[in-house]
């Protein structure tokens, strides 16, 4: 029984369903196909054959020039063999011309020969490759875009508006062309999906001790966003260079309520500081009076002094003294 070796190029494989693992993204195994029995394109970038194009261009000029001369002589003499030779030179010239291409800096050319992927040209300049091939330009420049302003619920269920900036680049030109339909639209959609997932994993603020928040742990959240986007778009041969949160705020419908909560928290914190300072001042005053034996205070007089001092120190308005001409006991 003979065994045939498959031709190089993209091919399709059927992958059986697998159970989700710890590396899963969005509830599905990371990098594994699902649906339609897991059929997908498995391909990896490789280098395409190419040489400098200038020598080839000179040869083509000689071929076309010779074809013109031979054709002129064939018309004048009626020599059929000379005409066939001229036609052969033209065919060779067309064959060589189809192999020439220009690769600009920051660009690549994905080369296909009658539908088969034969490689990628990354070296810039005027080059010659395999004749009769199609050459698709794929940019490997650094790209960045800002996601739409998304409304999501944070870990506590509060609606927030959030947007992020993703800096990305094509790493594998073959995957970016053959694995996904449109890799630019693919990275945009996956970035928004990752941003939603990260935003729902953290509270906006007021987190428990040791818990990261969207507002207070921006570097941690940005790194999580970069990791998740990178995991989602790796199947398309793309990589993430950086991810940042560009916009973050409570949704308008709860912004006023959250502002009041923040103001209340600030007022409570300020009151706690004022009371702490007032108690310390009262304690110092009583201690100094006793140490210097200025006045002897029993428990009732001490309590009255503490009450008066706390009222004076903690009150928001100016205290009005009341002169007592008698005694606390009469």
C-alpha positions, 0 to 999 in steps of 0.5 A: 500500500503506497503512502502519499506525502501531502503537498506543502501549504495550508491544510485542514485538521479535525481536532476532537473536542477537549475539556476546558483547562486552566489556560482557557479563555472565555470558558473555552480552551485557549487556542483550541478550535470548537464547533464543526468538529474543530476544523481550522487552518494549521499553518506557520510562516516560513521564508520564501525563496527570493533573490535580488531583482536588478540582475533579473531586470537587466536580463528581461530588458535584454530578452525583450530587446532581442525579441523586438530585433528578431521580430523585426528581422522575421517580418522583413525576411519572412523567416518563421523560425526567427519569429518563433524565437522572438515569441519564445523570448517574449514568453521568457520575459513575461515569465521573469516579469511575473516574478519581480516584486517590491517589498517596502520597509515595514511590509512583507509579501505573502507568496502563493503559487496557484493557491499554495502558500510557499513562504513570506518575503520579509527582506525589503527591496526589489526582489525576484521570487517564484514566477506566476505567484500572487504576492499579498502585502501584509504590514508588520508595522506597530499598530494601535487603536482605542476600543469603544467606550464600553458599559460593563458591570464591575465585580460588584455589579456597578455599571462603569464606562471603560475603554482601552488602548491596544498596541499590537503587531503582526508576528506570523504573516501566514496565520494572519492571512490564512487563519482569520478572515480579517485580522484587523477586525479580529483584534478589535473584537477580541480586544473589546471582549477581553476588556469586558472580561477584565472589567467584570473581574475587579471592583471599581473601588472600595475593594477588600484588603489585598484586592485590586481595583480598576481605579487603584490598580491600573498597572495590574489591570493593564497587564491582565488586559494585555495578557488576555488580549494576547491569548485571544489573538495568538491564533491569528499570528498577532502579538500585543506590545502594550495595553492601557486603560484610557477611560474609566468612570461610573456610568451616568445613571449611578455617577451622582450616587457614587459621588455622594458615597465618596463624599460621605466616606471623605466626611467620615474619614475627616470626622475620625481624624478630628475626633482622634485629634480632639481626644488627644488634645483633651487628654494632654490638657487634663494630664497637664492640669494634674501634673502641674497641680493647677486644679483638683478635679473629681470625676464629675468635673473631669467629665464636664471638662471633657464634654465641653472641650470635645464640643468646642474642638469637634463642632463645625460652628464657633462655640458660644461660652456660657458663664456659670457663676454657681457650682456644678452641685448647686 
